[in-house]
Amino acid sequence: MDLRVVGKSEFMGKELPMIEGGFGDNKRVMTAHMIAQIHGVSVKHINELTNNNINEFEEEIDVLNLLKVGINHLEIKTLFGIDLPPVTKNFFIYS
């Protein structure tokens, strides 16, 4: 999976990384962490909403759980700077 941070952008007063890949070349994505930051809620809350409504998403079109497609915790830390607890089962990205 080719994901890369290509810069930063300001959105709703928050500086967020611009991430491309995951759903195709040059396609921008957002992480659950970014959405939580924008809305001032916990990542756990965003993950719960996603899991509770997973049937509303088309997997690999709208949402992708990186931890279920071969990306590991260390790769997420290296790419996004997010240190996930070892028991973490979800790291969602959204198209």
Order of alpha helices (4+ residues) and beta strands (2+ residues): beta-beta-beta-alpha-alpha-beta-alpha-beta
